[in-house]
């Protein structure tokens, strides 16, 4: 059945969904599926959480019911590659209203039951995502509370001394970054030379691909050297840092370094070609708290990171199961 019933409201022939055109005067409603139709974002989708005026680069899709809309979203996710192949244009792909309207998707009578089943998986994924965000905020708040506001356990009785960065608790040291941390160079690995595998490949903007071999064992910290200078990324697993980044080697607890680096003033030493000069970075000051407190923070935050890693693994399994279920539910291989 064609995906859409043209620009009118639910028609008599195929009362499945309505396509809102890219006319900026048209509006979407909460719960509509927003679909990008132009440029580098073509094919990206999101849910409308309120009324929006539609720009020229998007359309909105609305099913007869919310479950119909969700079913359409699952079908589009499953067959998006095929739809994108129909896009016109070279540098800037463009999907026309007619192309989307004529794109075939299954539309069985049990579609709403299928959507309800798959939505249960999405609901679990979203709950886990909220838990991940809470855990991330907890770890970062703990860093700020202990090492920025200095409200660490026992701070009431701490003695204070002057340092080059201001007053710090007695027993804490202010060192040069290069004295306690090495910023090691990544190694080039072009897309053509990557072999499919589980190891994330990191550039300065984050994960840029995957490889079957890790250059560095995880967990680890990656710092942007070229391009997105000073960006800081965390990898739970073994990874491959390419030649636009540094990776961290240190005896300090990695979570402490990770949060500290987010506050460091890594300078761009070349205005024409943005880059992080390692020797300049090594001269930056870094506060090294007393070991018992530092070790306690490292232990607590690594437990939090382990919980986050577990939740992400659960979500990956939920997404994989959901995606496997869709064609089986539609074909009747799995009974609804």
C-alpha positions in Angstrom: 0.0 0.0 0.0 1.3 3.5 -0.7 2.7 5.2 2.4 0.6 8.3 2.0 -2.8 9.3 0.7 -1.8 12.5 -0.9 -2.3 16.0 0.5 -5.9 15.6 1.6 -7.3 14.5 4.9 -7.9 10.8 5.4 -9.4 9.8 2.0 -11.9 7.1 1.3 -9.6 4.8 -0.6 -6.7 4.5 1.8 -7.6 6.1 5.1 -4.1 5.5 6.6 -2.4 8.8 6.9 -2.0 12.4 5.8 1.0 14.2 4.4 1.5 17.8 5.3 3.4 19.6 2.6 6.5 21.7 3.1 4.4 24.9 2.9 5.6 27.0 5.9 2.0 28.0 6.6 1.0 24.5 7.4 1.3 23.2 10.9 1.9 19.9 12.6 0.2 18.6 15.7 1.6 17.0 18.8 2.3 13.3 18.0 2.9 13.9 14.3 6.0 12.3 12.7 8.3 15.0 11.5 10.3 13.8 8.4 13.2 15.7 6.9 13.0 15.8 3.1 16.0 18.0 2.0 19.7 18.3 2.5 22.1 16.3 4.6 19.4 15.6 7.2 17.1 13.9 4.6 15.4 10.9 6.3 15.9 12.0 9.8 12.7 11.7 11.9 11.4 12.9 15.2 8.1 13.3 17.1 6.4 16.7 17.3 5.9 17.5 21.0 3.7 20.6 20.3 2.3 22.6 17.4 5.0 23.7 14.9 4.9 25.7 11.7 6.6 23.5 9.0 9.6 24.8 7.2 10.6 24.0 3.6 12.9 21.1 4.6 10.4 19.0 6.5 7.0 17.4 6.2 4.7 15.9 8.9 3.0 12.5 8.7 -0.1 11.8 10.8 -1.9 8.5 10.9 -5.6 8.0 11.6 -4.6 7.2 15.2 -1.4 7.6 17.1 -0.7 3.9 16.8 -1.0 4.2 13.0 1.6 7.0 13.0 3.9 4.9 15.2 3.5 1.9 12.8 4.4 4.1 9.9 7.5 5.3 11.8 8.6 1.6 12.3 8.1 0.8 8.7 10.1 3.9 7.6 12.9 3.0 10.0 13.0 -0.5 8.6 13.0 0.5 4.9 14.6 4.0 5.1 17.6 3.0 3.0 15.3 2.0 0.1 13.4 5.3 0.4 16.6 7.4 0.4 17.7 5.7 -2.8 14.7 7.4 -4.5 16.0 10.9 -3.5 16.9 13.3 -6.3 19.9 15.6 -6.3 23.6 15.0 -5.7 25.1 17.0 -2.9 21.8 17.8 -1.4 19.3 14.9 -1.6 15.6 15.8 -1.9 12.6 13.6 -1.4 9.5 15.0 -3.1 5.9 14.7 -1.8 5.1 12.4 -4.7 8.1 10.1 -4.0 7.1 9.7 -0.4 3.4 9.3 -1.2 4.1 6.5 -3.7 6.5 4.6 -1.4 5.0 1.2 -0.6 4.8 0.0 3.0 2.8 -2.9 4.5 -0.5 -1.9 6.2 -2.1 -5.0 7.7 -5.2 -4.9 9.8 -3.2 -5.8 12.9 -0.9 -2.8 12.4 -2.1 -1.1 15.6 -1.4 -4.2 17.7 2.0 -4.4 16.1 2.7 -0.7 16.9 1.5 -1.3 20.5 3.9 -4.2 20.9 6.9 -2.3 19.5 6.0 0.8 21.4 6.4 -1.1 24.6 10.0 -1.7 23.7 10.4 2.0 22.9 8.9 2.9 26.3 11.5 0.7 28.1 14.3 2.3 26.0 13.1 5.8 27.0 13.0 4.8 30.7 16.5 3.5 30.5 17.6 6.7 28.7 16.1 8.8 31.5 18.0 6.7 34.0 21.2 7.2 32.1 20.8 11.0 32.1 20.1 10.9 35.8 23.3 8.8 36.5 25.3 11.2 34.3 24.1 14.2 36.2 24.8 12.5 39.5 28.5 11.8 38.6 29.0 15.3 37.2 27.3 16.9 40.3 29.5 14.8 42.6 32.6 16.2 40.8 31.4 19.7 41.1 30.4 19.3 44.7 33.7 17.9 45.8 36.3 19.5 43.5 34.8 22.8 42.4 32.7 23.9 45.4 35.0 22.0 47.8 32.1 20.4 49.7 33.8 17.1 50.0 33.5 14.7 53.0 35.3 16.4 55.9 35.6 19.8 54.3 34.3 21.4 57.5 37.6 20.7 59.2 39.9 21.1 56.3 42.8 23.6 56.4 43.3 25.8 53.3 46.5 27.0 51.6 47.2 29.4 48.7 48.1 28.1 45.3 48.5 29.4 41.8 44.8 28.6 41.1 43.6 30.1 44.4 42.9 28.5 47.8 42.9 24.7 47.9 42.6 22.3 50.8 45.9 21.4 52.5 47.3 18.2 51.1 46.0 18.9 47.6 48.6 19.6 44.9 48.6 21.9 42.0 50.7 20.3 39.2 51.3 20.9 35.5 49.1 18.8 33.4 52.1 17.2 31.7 53.5 16.0 35.0 50.6 13.7 35.7 49.0 13.1 32.2 50.3 12.1 28.8 48.3 13.1 25.7 49.3 10.2 23.3 48.8 10.6 19.6 46.1 8.6 17.8 46.9 6.7 14.6 45.4 7.2 11.2 42.7 4.7 10.1 40.8 5.7 7.0 37.3 4.5 6.3 38.6 2.2 3.5 41.0 0.4 5.9 38.4 -0.2 8.6 37.0 -3.7 9.0 33.6 -4.2 10.6 33.9 -4.9 14.3 33.0 -3.8 17.8 35.7 -1.3 18.5 34.6 2.4 18.1 36.8 4.6 16.0 37.1 8.1 17.5 37.7 11.4 15.8 37.5 14.9 17.3 33.7 14.9 16.9 33.2 11.5 18.5 32.6 8.1 17.1 33.2 8.1 13.3 33.1 4.4 12.6 33.9 0.9 13.9 36.8 -1.5 13.5 37.6 -5.1 14.4 40.6 -4.1 16.4 41.1 -1.7 19.3 44.3 0.3 19.5 43.7 1.3 23.1 42.0 -0.8 25.8 39.1 0.8 27.5 37.9 2.6 29.5 39.6 5.7 28.0 39.4 9.4 27.3 39.8 11.0 23.9 40.6 14.6 23.3 40.1 16.5 20.1 43.4 17.6 18.5 42.3 18.8 15.1 38.9 20.1 14.0 36.8 20.0 17.2 39.7 21.2 19.3 39.5 20.3 23.0 36.4 18.1 22.7 36.4 15.4 25.4 35.0 11.9 24.9 34.7 8.8 27.1 34.8 5.3 25.8 33.8 2.4 28.1 35.3 -0.2 25.7 38.5 -0.6 23.7 38.7 2.0 20.9 40.8 3.3 18.0 41.8 7.0 18.2 42.6 8.4 14.8 45.2 11.0 14.1 42.9 14.0 14.8 42.8 13.2 18.5 44.9 12.4 21.6 44.1 9.7 24.1 44.9 9.9 27.8 47.5 7.9 29.7 47.7 8.6 33.4 47.7 7.0 36.9 45.0 9.4 38.1 41.4 8.0 38.2 40.0 8.4 34.7 36.6 9.8 35.8 38.4 12.7 37.6 40.5 13.5 34.5 37.4 13.3 32.3 35.4 15.9 34.3 38.5 18.0 34.8 39.2 18.2 31.1 35.8 19.6 30.5 36.8 22.7 32.5 40.3 23.0 31.0 41.1 25.9 28.7 42.6 24.0 25.8 43.9 26.7 23.4 43.6 26.7 19.6 47.2 27.6 18.5 46.4 27.9 14.8 43.5 30.1 13.7 43.7 28.9 10.1 43.8 25.2 10.9 42.3 24.6 14.4 44.7 22.4 16.5 45.6 21.6 20.1 49.3 22.1 20.9 50.3 19.3 23.3 53.2 21.3 24.8 50.8 24.2 25.6 48.3 21.8 27.1 51.0 20.3 29.3 51.6 23.7 30.9 48.0 24.0 32.1 47.5 23.6 35.9 45.6 20.7 37.3 44.6 20.2 40.9 45.4 16.8 42.3 43.3 16.1 45.4 44.6 14.0 48.3 44.7 10.4 47.4 42.0 8.9 49.7 39.4 11.4 48.4 40.5 11.0 44.8 40.4 7.2 45.0 37.0 7.3 46.6 35.7 9.5 43.8 37.2 7.2 41.2 35.6 4.2 42.7 32.1 5.8 43.1 32.0 7.2 39.6 33.3 4.0 38.0 30.3 2.2 39.6 28.1 4.8 38.1 29.7 4.4 34.7 29.3 0.7 34.9 25.6 1.2 35.6 25.3 3.5 32.5 27.2 0.9 30.4 24.7 -1.8 31.5 21.7 0.3 30.7 23.1 1.1 27.2 23.7 -2.6 26.6 20.1 -3.3 27.6 18.9 -0.6 25.2 21.0 -2.0 22.4 19.4 -5.4 23.0 15.9 -3.9 23.1 16.4 -2.1 19.8 17.8 -5.2 18.2 14.8 -7.3 19.4 12.3 -4.6 18.3 13.8 -4.4 14.8 13.8 -8.1 14.4 10.2 -8.3 15.5 8.8 -5.9 13.0 9.1 -8.0 9.8 8.1 -11.2 11.7 5.0 -9.6 13.1 4.0 -8.2 9.7 4.6 -11.5 7.9 2.7 -13.5 10.6 5.8 -15.5 11.5 5.2 -14.2 15.0 1.6 -14.2 16.1 0.3 -10.8 17.3 
